[in-house]
Amino acid sequence: MATRRLGVGETLGALNAALGPGSTVWIKETRARHLRSRDFLAPHRALQARFDDGQVPEHLLHVLACLQGPGVAPVLRCAPTPAGLSLQLQRPAVFERVLSAVAAYATPASPALPGQRVLLHCPALRSSACALRLSQLRTVLVADHLARALRAHGVCVRLVPAVQDPHMLTFLQQLRVDWPAAPERASSHTLRSHALEELTSAHDGRTLSPGILGRLCLKELVEEQGRTAGYDPNLNNCLVTEDLLSVLAELQEALWHWPEDSHPGLAGAPDTGTDSCLVVHVVSCEEEFQQQKLDLLWRKLVDKAPLRQKHLICGPVKVTGAPGPLMTAPEYYTFRHAQVCKASALKHGGDLAQDPGWTEIFGVLSVATIKFEMLSTAPQSQGEWLLLFNNILPFPDLLSQTAMLDCTAPGLHITAHTEMMCKFLVQLSMDFSSYYNRVHILGVSTQHNRLGRAERYRVKTKEAEDETSRPLLFQEPRPHRFGQMFVRLQLLKAVREVLHTGLAMLGIPPLSHI
């Protein structure tokens, strides 16, 4: 039987359980200066709340030092310190367990929504590409990232609307956003007939503008949902148009006709209808009011409209260094692409934008810049153990958290942790850069690397005089360091696996060079 992978969550759970019933006590350390001496800490103040004198009984210390269990990392020592109860893991054993099963740490810890169906609705994609605002672009990127995260957990995801504008499809391909396309709209004939029945009593004798079928009162429905649902109290009348009915028809069509192979895990299972599906409307703050109208109209006109509709609201976008506040999404892409080309020209020299070999690279870098700017902020940190303990070991839990949708929470709105992956990848890049600059994987000594240029040349020249020797800079690693070198190479493989998986969640392919 395969050994279960180690987990931060499992270890923390076991540590807290070992101290008996009560509130959570243990925390995972992340700072380099703390990780020199400990990996987990039960702060002194938290221990005082659990034990009268803040002193952990001796028999519990013994239990903690011998802690075992599925997914629990082996403990080296556990001892009281001025900061609290300090615990350090058996790091060589943890390294061996993790690096011998690298692929296991690039998959989610556990399914977030097993057997769940999620309909992701991004209204911004009904606009034309040239008119797409930056706030709308953010909703598109959030929806795309959320879809990838959910699918990584085996969740069946359907994306709406199917894009019809060919310019929008081209722009989405530039952004490496995978979204369905359709040449025609769904038929709204049935909805139209039902709507006309509902609208008859709403007519007040006034002439309606062309394209407007009638006026529908939503006030009663808002009150039925209750104040805690989060609907805007100013929602009252809704002008029902052909376009609105077309939108509802497409949503309803997507809800009732899932592809047969869209979820292998549900093959042969009975279709439980709309009750088994969560509908998430991903909209900008400017579009929220209109989306609430559509939500209520769906409930009003369709008997079996989905009961679980949540709104994921994306805040406004402020672009650093933008030439103007009213920049459209395509202009924004062009702006960032030009910056990438300029930066590469300064780094490598020449006009690389005209080199076909660099076209793909510049495109990926531009998309990565946009997605990271839209979805994250850059944190800071730096360490070998730190690299594994802060980035590889917790990655399965992070994958699970990015796909966690709390559909049981009261109210209309829902939150998604789409920013976590960007923050994690930025942190991983910084940690890895710091590690790689300090540690020489293939055996070049740190002492030699610290020599000045003239001294390195002198050493190299002197050793080159002996035909039987090779310059130190190009020496093979010494035999007694082979083990260390191979472990470090395996660590790099683990970092690469995690990095590539994280980038895939953002729809960004890895590059061999930049």
C-alpha positions as CSV (number, residue, x, y, z in Angstrom):
1,M,0.0,0.0,0.0
2,A,1.4,3.4,-1.0
3,T,2.4,5.7,1.9
4,R,0.1,8.6,2.4
5,R,1.6,12.0,1.6
6,L,2.4,14.3,4.4
7,G,0.1,17.3,5.0
8,V,0.4,20.5,7.0
9,G,-3.3,20.3,7.8
10,E,-3.1,16.7,9.0
11,T,-0.1,17.6,11.2
12,L,-1.7,20.7,12.7
13,G,-4.9,18.7,13.4
14,A,-2.9,15.9,15.2
15,L,-1.0,18.5,17.2
16,N,-4.1,20.2,18.4
17,A,-5.9,16.9,19.1
18,A,-2.9,15.8,21.2
19,L,-3.5,18.7,23.6
20,G,-7.1,17.6,24.2
21,P,-10.4,19.3,23.4
22,G,-10.5,23.1,23.1
23,S,-9.7,25.9,20.7
24,T,-6.9,25.7,18.1
25,V,-3.4,26.3,19.7
26,W,-0.7,25.4,17.1
27,I,0.5,27.6,14.3
28,K,2.8,26.9,11.3
29,E,5.9,29.0,11.2
30,T,6.7,30.7,7.8
31,R,9.5,33.2,8.6
32,A,13.1,32.2,7.9
33,R,14.4,33.3,11.3
34,H,11.8,31.2,13.1
35,L,12.4,28.2,10.9
36,R,16.0,28.0,12.0
37,S,14.8,26.4,15.3
38,R,11.2,25.4,14.9
39,D,8.4,24.5,12.5
40,F,5.3,24.8,14.6
41,L,4.6,26.9,17.7
42,A,1.9,26.8,20.4
43,P,2.2,30.4,21.6
44,H,2.5,30.9,25.4
45,R,-0.7,33.0,25.6
46,A,-2.7,30.3,23.8
47,L,-1.3,27.7,26.3
48,Q,-2.3,29.8,29.2
49,A,-5.9,29.8,28.0
50,R,-5.7,26.0,27.7
51,F,-3.7,25.2,30.9
52,D,-4.0,27.1,34.2
53,D,-0.3,27.9,34.5
54,G,0.5,27.7,30.8
55,Q,2.7,24.6,31.5
56,V,2.0,21.6,29.3
57,P,1.9,18.4,31.4
58,E,4.9,16.1,30.9
59,H,2.9,13.2,29.5
60,L,1.5,15.5,26.8
61,L,5.0,16.5,25.8
62,H,5.8,12.8,25.4
63,V,2.7,12.3,23.3
64,L,3.7,15.3,21.0
65,A,7.2,14.0,20.6
66,C,6.0,10.6,19.5
67,L,3.2,11.9,17.3
68,Q,2.1,9.6,14.5
69,G,-0.8,9.2,12.1
70,P,-1.9,9.3,8.5
71,G,-0.3,12.4,6.8
72,V,1.4,13.5,10.0
73,A,5.0,14.6,9.7
74,P,7.5,12.9,12.0
75,V,8.5,14.9,15.0
76,L,12.1,15.4,16.1
77,R,11.6,17.3,19.3
78,C,9.1,19.3,21.3
79,A,10.2,21.6,24.1
80,P,9.0,24.7,26.1
81,T,10.6,28.0,25.1
82,P,9.9,31.6,26.1
83,A,7.7,32.0,23.1
84,G,5.7,28.9,23.9
85,L,5.8,25.2,23.0
86,S,8.3,24.8,20.1
87,L,8.2,21.8,17.8
88,Q,10.6,20.8,15.1
89,L,10.1,18.0,12.5
90,Q,12.5,15.3,11.4
91,R,13.5,17.3,8.4
92,P,15.6,14.6,6.6
93,A,12.7,12.2,6.9
94,V,10.2,14.8,5.6
95,F,12.5,15.6,2.7
96,E,12.8,11.9,1.8
97,R,9.0,11.4,2.0
98,V,8.2,14.5,-0.1
99,L,10.9,14.2,-2.7
100,S,10.2,10.5,-3.3
101,A,6.6,11.3,-4.3
102,V,6.8,14.7,-5.9
103,A,3.8,14.3,-8.2
104,A,1.5,13.7,-5.1
105,Y,2.2,17.3,-3.9
106,A,1.0,18.9,-7.1
107,T,-2.6,17.6,-6.7
108,P,-5.4,18.9,-4.5
109,A,-5.4,17.6,-0.9
110,S,-9.0,16.6,-1.2
111,P,-12.0,17.3,-3.4
112,A,-13.6,20.6,-2.5
113,L,-17.0,19.9,-4.1
114,P,-17.2,16.1,-4.9
115,G,-19.9,15.4,-7.5
116,Q,-20.8,19.0,-7.7
117,R,-21.9,20.8,-10.9
118,V,-21.1,24.5,-11.2
119,L,-22.4,26.9,-13.9
120,L,-20.1,29.9,-14.2
121,H,-21.8,32.9,-15.8
122,C,-19.6,35.8,-16.9
123,P,-22.0,38.5,-18.5
124,A,-19.0,40.6,-19.6
125,L,-18.4,38.2,-22.5
126,R,-21.6,39.3,-24.2
127,S,-20.0,42.7,-25.0
128,S,-17.7,43.3,-27.9
129,A,-13.9,43.0,-27.4
130,C,-13.2,46.6,-28.3
131,A,-15.6,47.8,-25.6
132,L,-14.5,45.4,-22.9
133,R,-13.7,47.5,-19.8
134,L,-10.8,46.6,-17.4
135,S,-13.3,45.8,-14.6
136,Q,-15.0,43.4,-17.0
137,L,-11.6,41.9,-18.0
138,R,-11.0,41.1,-14.4
139,T,-14.3,39.1,-14.2
140,V,-13.2,37.1,-17.2
141,L,-9.8,36.2,-15.7
142,V,-11.4,35.4,-12.4
143,A,-14.0,33.1,-14.0
144,D,-11.3,31.4,-16.1
145,H,-9.1,30.8,-13.1
146,L,-12.0,29.5,-11.0
147,A,-13.0,27.1,-13.7
148,R,-9.5,25.6,-13.9
149,A,-9.3,25.3,-10.1
150,L,-12.7,23.6,-9.9
151,R,-12.0,21.2,-12.7
152,A,-8.7,20.2,-11.0
153,H,-11.0,18.9,-8.3
154,G,-13.1,16.9,-10.6
155,V,-16.0,19.4,-10.4
156,C,-18.1,19.5,-13.6
157,V,-18.0,23.1,-14.8
158,R,-20.1,24.7,-17.5
159,L,-19.2,28.2,-18.9
160,V,-21.8,30.7,-20.0
161,P,-22.2,32.6,-22.3
162,A,-20.9,30.9,-25.4
163,V,-19.0,33.7,-27.2
164,Q,-20.3,34.8,-30.6
165,D,-18.1,37.8,-31.4
166,P,-15.1,36.6,-33.4
167,H,-13.0,39.5,-32.2
168,M,-13.7,38.5,-28.6
169,L,-12.7,34.9,-29.3
170,T,-9.4,36.2,-30.8
171,F,-8.8,38.4,-27.7
172,L,-9.5,35.5,-25.4
173,Q,-7.0,33.3,-27.2
174,Q,-4.4,36.0,-26.8
175,L,-5.2,36.0,-23.0
176,R,-5.1,32.2,-23.1
177,V,-8.6,32.0,-21.7
178,D,-10.3,28.8,-22.6
179,W,-14.0,29.7,-23.3
180,P,-16.7,28.0,-25.4
181,A,-17.9,29.6,-28.7
182,A,-21.3,29.3,-30.4
183,P,-22.6,30.7,-33.7
184,E,-26.2,31.1,-32.6
185,R,-28.2,32.1,-29.5
186,A,-30.5,29.7,-27.7
187,S,-34.1,29.9,-28.5
188,S,-36.1,32.1,-26.1
189,H,-39.6,31.2,-27.5
190,T,-40.9,29.3,-24.5
191,L,-39.6,31.9,-22.1
192,R,-41.1,34.7,-24.2
193,S,-44.5,33.1,-24.0
194,H,-44.3,32.7,-20.3
195,A,-43.0,36.2,-19.8
196,L,-45.9,37.7,-21.8
197,E,-48.4,36.0,-19.5
198,E,-46.6,37.5,-16.5
199,L,-46.3,40.9,-18.1
200,T,-49.9,41.3,-19.0
201,S,-50.9,42.5,-15.5
202,A,-47.8,44.8,-15.4
203,H,-48.9,46.9,-18.3
204,D,-50.2,50.3,-17.2
205,G,-51.5,51.6,-20.6
206,R,-48.3,53.5,-21.4
207,T,-46.5,52.9,-24.7
208,L,-43.4,50.9,-24.3
209,S,-40.2,51.6,-26.3
210,P,-39.2,49.2,-29.1
211,G,-37.6,46.0,-27.9
212,I,-39.3,46.2,-24.5
213,L,-41.9,43.5,-23.9
214,G,-43.2,44.9,-20.6
215,R,-42.6,45.8,-17.0
216,L,-42.4,43.3,-14.2
217,C,-42.5,44.1,-10.5
218,L,-39.8,42.4,-8.5
219,K,-40.4,44.0,-5.1
220,E,-42.5,41.1,-3.8
221,L,-39.8,38.6,-4.8
222,V,-37.1,40.6,-3.1
223,E,-39.2,40.6,0.1
224,E,-39.7,36.8,-0.2
225,Q,-36.0,36.3,-0.3
226,G,-35.6,38.2,2.9
227,R,-33.3,41.1,3.8
228,T,-30.4,38.9,4.7
229,A,-30.2,37.6,1.1
230,G,-28.3,40.7,0.1
231,Y,-30.5,42.0,-2.8
232,D,-30.6,45.7,-3.3
233,P,-33.6,47.1,-1.5
234,N,-34.1,49.6,-4.5
235,L,-35.0,46.7,-6.8
236,N,-38.5,47.2,-7.9
237,N,-39.5,47.2,-11.6
238,C,-37.7,45.4,-14.3
239,L,-38.1,46.2,-18.0
240,V,-38.2,42.9,-19.7
241,T,-36.5,42.9,-23.1
242,E,-35.8,40.3,-25.9
243,D,-32.1,40.5,-24.9
244,L,-32.9,39.6,-21.3
245,L,-35.0,36.7,-22.3
246,S,-32.2,35.5,-24.7
247,V,-29.8,35.5,-21.7
248,L,-32.2,33.6,-19.5
249,A,-32.8,31.1,-22.3
250,E,-29.0,30.4,-22.7
251,L,-28.6,30.0,-18.9
252,Q,-31.6,27.6,-18.7
253,E,-30.3,25.6,-21.7
254,A,-26.9,25.3,-20.1
255,L,-28.4,24.3,-16.8
256,W,-30.5,21.4,-18.2
257,H,-28.2,20.0,-20.9
258,W,-24.9,19.1,-19.5
259,P,-22.5,17.2,-21.9
260,E,-22.7,13.4,-21.3
261,D,-18.9,13.1,-20.8
262,S,-18.6,16.4,-18.7
263,H,-18.2,14.5,-15.5
264,P,-17.0,10.9,-15.7
265,G,-17.7,10.5,-12.0
266,L,-21.4,11.1,-12.5
267,A,-21.8,8.6,-15.4
268,G,-24.9,6.6,-14.8
269,A,-26.0,8.7,-11.9
270,P,-29.6,10.1,-11.9
271,D,-29.9,13.7,-12.9
272,T,-31.1,15.6,-9.8
273,G,-31.9,18.7,-11.9
274,T,-31.3,22.2,-10.8
275,D,-31.0,21.3,-7.1
276,S,-27.6,19.7,-7.7
277,C,-26.1,22.7,-9.5
278,L,-24.6,25.9,-8.1
279,V,-24.9,29.0,-10.4
280,V,-22.2,31.6,-9.9
281,H,-22.5,34.9,-11.6
282,V,-19.1,36.6,-11.9
283,V,-19.7,40.3,-12.4
284,S,-18.0,43.6,-11.8
285,C,-19.3,46.0,-9.1
286,E,-20.8,48.2,-11.9
287,E,-22.8,45.2,-13.2
288,E,-24.0,43.9,-9.9
289,F,-27.4,45.7,-9.8
290,Q,-28.3,44.6,-13.3
291,Q,-27.3,41.0,-12.5
292,Q,-29.5,41.0,-9.4
293,K,-32.4,41.9,-11.7
294,L,-31.6,39.0,-14.0
295,D,-31.3,36.6,-11.1
296,L,-34.8,37.6,-9.8
297,L,-36.3,37.5,-13.3
298,W,-35.0,34.0,-13.7
299,R,-36.7,32.9,-10.5
300,K,-39.9,34.7,-11.5
301,L,-40.3,33.3,-15.0
302,V,-39.0,29.8,-14.7
303,D,-40.6,27.4,-12.2
304,K,-37.5,25.3,-11.8
305,A,-34.9,28.0,-11.8
306,P,-31.8,27.1,-9.7
307,L,-32.3,27.8,-6.0
308,R,-28.6,28.2,-5.4
309,Q,-27.5,31.4,-7.2
310,K,-24.5,33.2,-5.9
311,H,-22.8,36.5,-7.1
312,L,-19.1,36.8,-7.1
313,I,-18.4,40.5,-7.3
314,C,-15.1,41.8,-8.6
315,G,-13.9,45.2,-7.5
316,P,-12.6,48.0,-9.7
317,V,-9.3,47.9,-11.5
318,K,-6.5,50.5,-11.2
319,V,-3.6,49.9,-13.7
320,T,-0.2,51.0,-12.6
321,G,1.4,53.4,-15.1
322,A,-1.6,53.4,-17.4
323,P,-1.7,56.5,-19.7
324,G,-5.4,57.0,-19.2
325,P,-8.2,55.9,-16.8
326,L,-10.6,54.9,-19.6
327,M,-8.4,52.3,-21.2
328,T,-10.2,49.3,-22.8
329,A,-9.0,45.7,-22.3
330,P,-7.4,45.4,-25.8
331,E,-5.6,48.7,-25.2
332,Y,-4.4,47.4,-21.9
333,Y,-3.0,44.3,-23.5
334,T,-1.2,46.4,-26.1
335,F,0.2,48.6,-23.4
336,R,1.6,45.8,-21.3
337,H,2.9,43.9,-24.4
338,A,4.8,47.1,-25.4
339,Q,6.3,47.2,-21.9
340,V,7.4,43.6,-22.1
341,C,9.0,44.1,-25.5
342,K,10.9,47.2,-24.3
343,A,12.1,45.5,-21.1
344,S,13.4,42.5,-23.2
345,A,15.1,44.9,-25.6
346,L,16.9,46.5,-22.7
347,K,17.9,43.2,-21.3
348,H,19.0,41.4,-24.5
349,G,19.6,44.2,-26.9
350,G,18.1,44.7,-30.3
351,D,14.5,44.8,-31.5
352,L,13.4,41.3,-30.4
353,A,9.7,42.1,-31.1
354,Q,10.5,41.5,-34.8
355,D,12.0,38.1,-34.1
356,P,9.4,35.3,-34.7
357,G,11.2,33.1,-32.1
358,W,10.3,35.6,-29.4
359,T,6.7,36.2,-30.4
360,E,5.3,33.4,-28.3
361,I,7.5,34.3,-25.3
362,F,6.4,38.0,-25.4
363,G,2.7,36.9,-25.6
364,V,3.0,34.6,-22.6
365,L,4.9,37.3,-20.6
366,S,2.3,39.9,-21.4
367,V,-0.6,37.6,-20.4
368,A,1.3,36.6,-17.2
369,T,1.8,40.3,-16.3
370,I,-1.9,41.0,-16.8
371,K,-3.2,38.1,-14.9
372,F,-0.9,38.6,-11.9
373,E,-1.7,42.3,-11.9
374,M,-5.4,41.6,-12.0
375,L,-5.5,38.8,-9.5
376,S,-2.8,39.5,-6.9
377,T,-0.5,41.7,-4.9
378,A,3.2,40.8,-4.4
379,P,4.3,39.7,-0.9
380,Q,7.9,39.2,0.4
381,S,9.9,36.4,2.1
382,Q,13.1,34.1,1.8
383,G,15.3,29.7,2.5
384,E,16.2,24.8,1.5
385,W,13.8,23.8,4.3
386,L,11.8,27.0,3.9
387,L,11.4,26.2,0.2
388,L,9.9,22.8,0.9
389,F,8.1,23.6,4.1
390,N,6.4,26.8,2.9
391,N,5.8,26.0,-0.8
392,I,5.8,22.3,-1.6
393,L,4.3,20.7,1.5
394,P,1.3,23.1,1.8
395,F,0.5,23.1,-2.0
396,P,-2.1,20.4,-2.0
397,D,-4.1,22.3,0.6
398,L,-3.7,25.5,-1.4
399,L,-5.2,23.8,-4.5
400,S,-8.2,22.8,-2.4
401,Q,-8.7,26.2,-1.0
402,T,-8.7,27.9,-4.4
403,A,-11.7,25.8,-5.4
404,M,-13.5,26.2,-2.2
405,L,-16.9,27.8,-2.7
406,D,-19.0,28.2,0.4
407,C,-22.4,27.7,-1.2
408,T,-24.0,27.1,2.3
409,A,-23.3,30.7,3.5
410,P,-26.4,32.8,3.9
411,G,-27.0,35.7,1.5
412,L,-26.7,36.4,-2.2
413,H,-22.9,36.9,-2.5
414,I,-20.2,34.3,-2.6
415,T,-16.4,34.7,-2.2
416,A,-13.7,32.9,-4.1
417,H,-10.0,32.7,-3.2
418,T,-8.7,33.4,-6.7
419,E,-5.9,35.6,-5.4
420,M,-4.3,32.8,-3.5
421,M,-2.6,31.1,-6.4
422,C,-1.0,34.4,-7.7
423,K,0.3,35.3,-4.2
424,F,1.6,31.7,-3.8
425,L,3.5,31.7,-7.1
426,V,5.0,35.1,-6.5
427,Q,6.2,33.9,-3.0
428,L,7.5,30.7,-4.5
429,S,9.4,32.6,-7.2
430,M,11.0,34.8,-4.6
431,D,11.9,31.9,-2.3
432,F,13.3,29.9,-5.2
433,S,15.3,32.9,-6.6
434,S,16.8,33.5,-3.1
435,Y,17.7,29.8,-2.8
436,Y,19.1,29.4,-6.3
437,N,21.3,32.5,-5.9
438,R,22.8,31.1,-2.7
439,V,23.0,27.4,-3.3
440,H,25.1,25.8,-6.1
441,I,23.3,22.7,-7.1
442,L,25.9,21.0,-9.3
443,G,28.8,21.2,-7.0
444,V,30.5,24.6,-7.6
445,S,31.7,25.7,-4.2
446,T,30.1,28.7,-2.5
447,Q,33.5,29.9,-1.5
448,H,34.8,29.9,-5.1
449,N,31.7,31.7,-6.2
450,R,32.4,34.5,-3.8
451,L,35.8,35.2,-5.2
452,G,36.2,38.4,-7.2
453,R,36.5,38.2,-11.0
454,A,40.3,38.7,-11.0
455,E,40.8,36.1,-8.3
456,R,38.6,33.6,-10.2
457,Y,40.6,34.2,-13.3
458,R,43.9,33.6,-11.4
459,V,42.6,30.3,-9.9
460,K,41.3,29.1,-13.2
461,T,44.5,30.0,-15.0
462,K,46.7,28.3,-12.4
463,E,44.7,25.1,-12.5
464,A,44.5,25.1,-16.3
465,E,48.3,24.8,-16.3
466,D,48.0,21.3,-15.1
467,E,46.7,19.2,-18.1
468,T,45.4,16.6,-15.7
469,S,43.1,19.1,-13.9
470,R,40.1,21.1,-14.9
471,P,39.3,24.6,-13.7
472,L,37.4,24.6,-10.4
473,L,34.5,26.4,-12.0
474,F,33.9,23.4,-14.3
475,Q,34.7,20.6,-11.9
476,E,32.4,17.7,-11.4
477,P,30.9,17.4,-8.0
478,R,33.0,15.4,-5.5
479,P,31.8,11.8,-4.9
480,H,30.9,12.4,-1.3
481,R,28.6,15.2,-2.4
482,F,26.6,13.2,-4.9
483,G,23.9,12.4,-2.5
484,Q,23.4,16.1,-1.6
485,M,23.4,17.1,-5.3
486,F,20.8,14.5,-6.2
487,V,18.5,15.5,-3.3
488,R,18.8,19.1,-4.5
489,L,18.0,18.2,-8.0
490,Q,14.9,16.3,-6.7
491,L,13.9,19.4,-4.8
492,L,14.2,21.5,-8.0
493,K,12.0,18.9,-9.7
494,A,9.4,19.3,-7.0
495,V,9.5,23.1,-7.3
496,R,9.1,22.8,-11.1
497,E,6.1,20.4,-10.7
498,V,4.4,22.8,-8.2
499,L,5.2,25.9,-10.3
500,H,3.9,24.3,-13.6
501,T,0.7,23.2,-11.8
502,G,0.1,26.6,-10.4
503,L,0.7,28.3,-13.7
504,A,-1.7,25.8,-15.3
505,M,-4.4,27.0,-12.9
506,L,-3.9,30.5,-14.5
507,G,-3.8,29.2,-18.0
508,I,-0.1,30.3,-18.4
509,P,2.3,27.9,-20.0
510,P,5.8,27.6,-18.6
511,L,8.7,29.2,-20.5
512,S,12.2,27.7,-21.0
513,H,13.7,31.2,-21.0
514,I,12.8,34.9,-21.0
